[in-house]
Amino acid sequence: MVRQHHEQASSDWDPPEWDLWDADDDRPAGQARRRRRRRWRRRLLWVLTVLAVVSLLAAVGLFGAVGLTFDGNTMIRGRGYTFRLPGRWWPSPGDRGAVENAVAFYRGPATAMGRLHVTVTRERRNITLRELEQIVPVRVATVAHGRILKRLSRVRLGGEPAVQLDYEFSSKGTRTYTRQILCPHDGTVYSVMIMAVPYLGGRFERSAGSVTRQVLDTWGWSWRWS
């Protein structure tokens, strides 16, 4: 009788169209939620992709010009040139205004004779190396109001003839020692200035000699800048 009652109760029970064990996504409302979730996921993926691209572009913009090499040196990449500096250097764009025609400025380590800086300048000028040798000492004296400490010498920058000289000058009362390398290339005069600011005295070559050699040995020309 119990069995008969159970069978009768079972036959009288009409299961709901949806019960708790049915997957929620099988219902019309669940399907709508699933579509919304898919749209949300696609939008989230799109936003994350855009953010990744923007972050990559920002990283290239901020750090593309400066990067560390496997041997712990600093790789510099500019428009038209690349070179390396020994050890760690940091871009200092706020200092570019201190040097005429500067396109890059890098802050280096502190030394006994002062903190080292390297700046790169570019100036559109069709000029020969011989003409450059005549003009540079005059500009050091008249423009920088400096005193030449080491006479012009011939070097090679990126495989091309260049000149190098050392001079000292003061800017707003700050004593500065500068070693400048100048090279006419493709209608442009490129200049690399290795500076001790403020210059505290002592042998410049002892602290900046390795920087000079690294610049001369690793300088390379890349695409033409406009």
N, C-alpha and C positions, 0 to 999 in steps of 0.2 A: 504494500500500500504506500509505503514511503516512496518507493521507486515510481509508482504511478503518479503520486503527488508531485514528485520532482520533474517527471516528464511533462506533466500538465503545466507546471510553473515555467519550465523551460520553453514550452511551446507558446505560453502566453507572453513571455518576455520578448519585446521587440528591440533589438540592439539599436542604439542611436546611429545616425548616419556617420558620425565621427566619435570615436571613443578615445580614451586617454592614451591608448597604445598606438594609435595611428600617428605616423610622422606628421609633425606640424606643417611641413613643407608640402604635404599632399593636399592640404586644404586650399581653397581659393585665396583666403587671406594669407596663408603661409607662402603660397606661390608669389603673391605680390610682395611680401616681405623679402623673399629670396631675390626677386628681381631688383628690389631697392638695394639690397646688400651687394649684389653684383655691380650695380651702377656705382655705389659708394666705393667699392674696392677698385673699380676701374679709375674712378676719379682720384682716389688716394694714390694709386700707382702712377697716374699721370703727374700729380703734384710732386710726388717723390722723385720722379724722373727729371722734372723741370728743376727741382731744387738741387739734384745731383749735378746737372749740367751747369747751373748757375754757380754752384760751389766750385766746380772744376775750372770754370772760366775765371772766377775770382782768384783761385789758387794760382792759375797761370799768370794772371795779371800781377798778383802780389809777389809771387815767388819764382815766376818764370825767369826773371832777370838774375836771380841769385839762388844757388843751390849748392849743397855740400857734395863733394866727391867721396868715393870710397876711401881715399887716403886722408880724409879729414880737411882737405882744402876747400876753398870757395870758388865755384864756377860762376862767372859773370857772363850773361848773355844780353847784348844790346842790339839795337837796330844797325846792323852793318859790321858787328864785331863780336868776338868772344875772347875771353882770357880767364886765367885763374889767379887767385891770390892765396898765399900760404896761410893756413889757419882759418879762423872764423871771422868773417866780416859781415856787416849789416848795412842794408841800404839806409840812407839818411836823406830823403828827398827834400826835407826842410832846409838843408844846407846848400842846395844847388844855387840859390840866389846869390850866394857869396862869391861865386866864380862866374865870370862872363862866359856865355855860350855853353854852360855846363848842361849835360844831358843825364848825368848820373853822378851820384856822390855816395861813397861808402865809408863807414866808420870801422876802424880796425882796432887792434889791441893797444893798450897803454904800454909805453916803454919808458926807460929811464930818461930819454930825451924829450918825451911828450907823446901824446896819443897820435897814432898814425891815421891818415885819411887818404883815400884815393878818389880822384874825380876824373871823369872823362868829358872832354869838350869836343864840339864839332863846329867848324866854320866853313861855309861855302866860299871857296877861294881857289882859283886856278893859279897855282904858284909852283915854281920849281924848288928843289931842295936847296940850291945855291942861293936863291932869293930869300928863302926862309932863314938861312944862316945869317943873312945880312939884317933881316928885319927883327928877328927875335931879341937880340941884345938891346936894340933900341926900344922895343916895347917893354922889356923888363924894366928899363931905366925910367921911361916916361909914363907908362900906364900903371905898372905895379909899384913904381918908385922903389925898386929893389936894388940889391947889390949882388952882382954875380960872384959866386964863390968857387965855381968850377966851370972852366971854359967849355964851349961847345965841343962835342965829340960826335963822331958818326957811329950810329948803331943801326940795327935792322929790326923793324916791327912788322911781324907777319910776313917776313920775307922781302920787305920793301925797305929802301933806304930811309933813314930817319935821323934826327939829331936829338941830342940829350944835353941838358945843362942843369946846374944847381944854382939857386939864388936864394937870398933871404930878404924878407920885407916885413913890414908891420902893418896890420889892419886893425884900426880902432885901438891901438895900443897893444895889440897881441902880436908877439913875435912869431914868425912862421918861416920854417925852412921848407923849400920846395925843390923837388927834382922833377923836371918836365921833359917828357919825350914827345916830339912832334913829328908827324909823318903826313906828307901830301899823298892823298889816295883818291882817285876817281873824282877829281874836281873839288875835293874837300880836304881841309887840314884837320886831322885827328890829333888830339893831345891827351896824354895821360899825365896827371900831376900826382906825385906821391909827396904828401905833406906831413910834417910834424907840427901839430897845432894844440896848445902853444908850444913853441920850441924852447926847451929848458936848457939847451946846450949839450955838448958832447958830440961824439962821432956819429954822424948821420948814417954813414955806410954800415956801421955795425948793426943798426936796427932796421934800416930800410934796404940794405943790399939784397936780401933774399926776396923782398917784394919786387924790386927792380928786375932781378933775374927771372922771376916767375912770369912777370908781365911780358918781357921780351921773348921768353922761350915758348910761351903758350898762346900768344896773341894769334888770332885767326880772323880772316875776313869772311863775312857771310853776305846775305843778300844786300842789294843796294837800298839805302834808305831814301825816303822822299820827304 
